[in-house]
């Protein structure tokens, strides 16, 4: 089991080894038996356009599966960061950052690469049809996903207090339904994702926060750092003694 020190187990619901589905294609299979995890924070790209964003808070699986998941070589800097921060708010839900991928995406993409599946992203919010299909197959084939409130895990309040963030996550039923999607459903799905990402983004609080960080860092980097530090403190996202501001 992999679990953060600030989480508590309240039942054994998570501690069940997943069983491989013989009806699933063999190609995207990363483990002999699936790893059990929760929906916190597996993003639904129709709500938050991020692929390969696995939950890394609590996981339960066989020794071989967990070692395959976590024993990975270090990434090169150019694999994680672009040369300059992104200043384009168009379809950007991450904000002012040089990151090519976030840590959860790096974990999944690194594992997939070691298994011969070479998927790449130029930015965290990049969503294309081929990668969408690939991620749906990988997620459904390799993970047994429980709703976070049914997993027998007491998460810190800051992880579940923001109702908007919770609405950007898959449910366990959503992930189960991904296995039944056909070609026509995928065309409709990618259209909805792009509509929400590029047209209706102004209705998403997450996009406005991203836009604000870009605008602040362009206008006044010093003020942006102060605002970011205050924001992190107000949401209790800082660790004691951390250098990060």
C-alpha positions in Angstrom: 0.0 0.0 0.0 1.0 3.6 -0.7 -0.6 6.1 1.5 0.2 9.7 2.7 1.0 10.1 6.4 -1.8 12.6 6.9 -4.5 10.1 5.7 -6.2 7.5 8.0 -7.8 4.2 7.1 -11.3 3.8 8.5 -12.2 0.5 6.8 -10.6 -2.2 4.6 -12.6 -1.2 1.5 -9.4 -0.1 -0.3 -7.4 -3.2 0.6 -8.8 -5.4 -2.2 -6.6 -6.6 -5.1 -8.2 -5.9 -8.4 -8.8 -8.7 -10.9 -7.8 -8.4 -14.5 -10.6 -8.4 -17.0 -9.9 -11.1 -19.7 -12.2 -9.1 -22.1 -9.9 -6.1 -22.0 -7.3 -5.7 -24.7 -3.8 -6.8 -23.6 -1.9 -3.9 -25.2 -2.5 -1.2 -22.6 -2.1 -3.6 -19.6 0.6 -2.3 -17.3 0.3 -4.8 -14.4 -0.6 -8.4 -14.0 -3.3 -7.3 -11.5 -5.0 -3.9 -11.3 -4.0 -1.4 -8.6 -6.9 -0.1 -6.4 -7.1 3.6 -5.9 -9.7 6.4 -5.5 -11.3 9.1 -7.6 -9.3 11.8 -5.8 -7.9 13.4 -8.1 -8.6 11.6 -11.4 -9.7 14.4 -13.6 -12.7 14.2 -15.9 -11.4 15.9 -19.1 -14.9 17.2 -19.8 -14.7 19.2 -16.6 -10.9 19.8 -16.3 -8.9 19.1 -19.5 -6.1 16.9 -18.1 -5.3 13.4 -19.3 -3.2 10.7 -17.6 -3.9 12.4 -14.2 -3.9 9.4 -11.9 -4.7 9.5 -8.2 -1.5 9.1 -6.2 -2.8 9.7 -2.7 -3.6 6.1 -1.7 -3.0 3.0 -3.7 -3.2 -0.7 -3.0 -1.8 -3.5 -5.1 0.5 -6.4 -5.4 4.2 -5.9 -4.7 5.1 -6.2 -8.4 2.4 -3.8 -9.5 3.3 -1.2 -6.8 7.1 -1.4 -7.7 6.3 -1.0 -11.4 4.2 2.1 -10.5 6.7 3.8 -8.2 10.2 2.6 -9.0 11.0 4.8 -12.0 14.1 6.6 -13.2 14.3 10.3 -12.8 13.0 12.5 -15.6 15.2 14.9 -17.6 14.4 18.5 -17.0 13.2 19.0 -20.6 10.7 16.2 -20.2 9.0 18.1 -17.4 9.4 21.7 -18.3 9.2 24.0 -21.3 11.8 26.6 -21.9 9.5 29.5 -21.0 6.3 29.8 -19.0 3.0 29.7 -20.8 1.3 33.1 -21.1 -1.5 31.9 -23.3 -4.8 31.6 -21.4 -6.6 29.9 -24.3 -7.6 26.5 -23.1 -5.2 26.8 -20.1 -6.5 25.7 -16.8 -3.1 25.5 -15.1 -2.0 29.2 -15.2 1.4 30.7 -15.4 3.8 27.8 -15.4 6.7 26.3 -17.4 5.4 22.8 -16.6 5.0 20.5 -19.6 3.3 17.9 -17.3 2.3 17.9 -13.6 3.5 15.2 -11.2 0.5 12.9 -11.5 0.9 12.9 -15.3 4.6 12.3 -15.0 4.0 9.3 -12.9 1.6 7.7 -15.4 3.5 8.7 -18.6 6.8 7.4 -17.1 5.2 4.1 -16.3 3.6 3.8 -19.7 6.8 4.6 -21.4 8.6 1.8 -19.6 5.9 -0.5 -20.8 6.4 0.5 -24.4 3.5 3.0 -24.7 5.0 6.3 -25.8 2.4 9.0 -25.1 3.5 12.6 -24.8 2.1 16.0 -23.9 3.4 19.4 -24.8 1.4 21.0 -21.9 -0.7 19.7 -19.0 -4.1 20.6 -20.6 -3.4 19.2 -24.1 -6.3 16.9 -25.1 -6.3 15.0 -28.4 -8.6 12.2 -29.5 -5.8 9.5 -29.7 -4.5 10.3 -26.2 -8.1 10.4 -24.8 -8.8 6.9 -26.1 -5.5 5.7 -24.8 -6.0 7.1 -21.3 -9.5 5.7 -21.1 -8.2 2.2 -22.0 -5.2 2.4 -19.6 -7.3 3.7 -16.7 -10.1 1.1 -17.2 -7.6 -1.8 -17.7 -5.1 -1.1 -14.9 -6.9 0.4 -12.0 -9.8 -0.5 -9.7 -11.2 2.9 -8.8 -13.4 3.6 -5.8 -15.3 6.8 -5.1 -13.2 8.6 -2.6 -16.0 8.9 0.0 -16.5 5.1 -0.2 -12.9 4.0 0.0 -12.5 3.8 3.8 -10.0 6.6 3.8 -10.2 9.7 6.0 -8.7 12.5 3.8 -7.6 15.8 5.3 -10.4 18.4 5.0 -8.5 20.5 2.5 -8.6 17.7 0.0 -12.4 17.5 -0.1 -13.6 21.0 1.1 -13.7 22.6 -2.4 -16.9 21.5 -4.1 -15.8 22.9 -7.5 -12.6 20.7 -7.5 -14.7 17.7 -6.6 -16.9 18.3 -9.6 -13.9 18.1 -11.9 -13.3 14.5 -10.9 -14.5 11.2 -12.4 -16.9 9.0 -10.4 -16.3 5.3 -10.2 -19.4 4.8 -12.4 -18.0 7.3 -15.0 -14.8 5.2 -15.3 -16.8 2.0 -15.6 -18.8 3.5 -18.5 -15.7 4.4 -20.4 -15.2 0.7 -21.4 -18.5 0.8 -23.4 -17.7 3.8 -25.6 -17.7 3.3 -29.3 -16.2 5.5 -32.1 -19.3 7.7 -32.4 -19.4 8.3 -28.7 -15.7 9.4 -28.8 -16.4 11.9 -31.6 -19.1 13.4 -29.4 -17.0 13.3 -26.3 -14.0 15.1 -27.8 -16.3 17.7 -29.2 -17.7 18.3 -25.7 -14.2 18.5 -24.2 -13.0 21.1 -26.7 -16.2 23.1 -26.3 -15.8 23.3 -22.6 -12.0 23.9 -22.9 -12.0 26.6 -25.5 -15.5 28.1 -25.7 -17.3 27.7 -22.4 -14.1 28.1 -20.4 -15.3 31.5 -19.2 -18.0 29.6 -17.2 -15.4 27.6 -15.3 -14.0 29.1 -12.0 -10.8 27.1 -12.6 -10.1 28.9 -15.8 -10.6 32.3 -14.2 -8.1 31.4 -11.5 -5.6 30.3 -14.2 -6.2 33.5 -16.2 -5.7 35.6 -13.1 -2.3 34.0 -12.4 -1.1 34.7 -15.9 -2.3 38.3 -15.8 -0.6 38.9 -12.4 2.7 37.4 -13.4 2.8 39.4 -16.6 1.9 42.7 -14.8 3.7 42.3 -11.6 5.6 39.1 -10.7 6.4 40.4 -7.2 2.7 41.0 -6.5 1.8 37.7 -8.0 4.1 35.8 -5.6 2.5 37.6 -2.6 -1.0 36.8 -3.8 0.0 33.2 -4.5 1.5 32.8 -1.0 -1.6 34.3 0.6 -3.8 32.0 -1.5 -1.9 28.9 -0.5 -2.0 29.9 3.2 -5.7 30.6 3.1 -6.4 27.2 1.6 -3.9 25.5 4.0 -1.8 24.2 1.1 1.6 25.1 2.7 3.7 22.6 4.6 5.4 23.7 7.8 8.9 24.9 7.1 8.4 24.7 3.4 10.5 27.0 1.2 7.7 27.2 -1.4 5.8 30.5 -1.5 
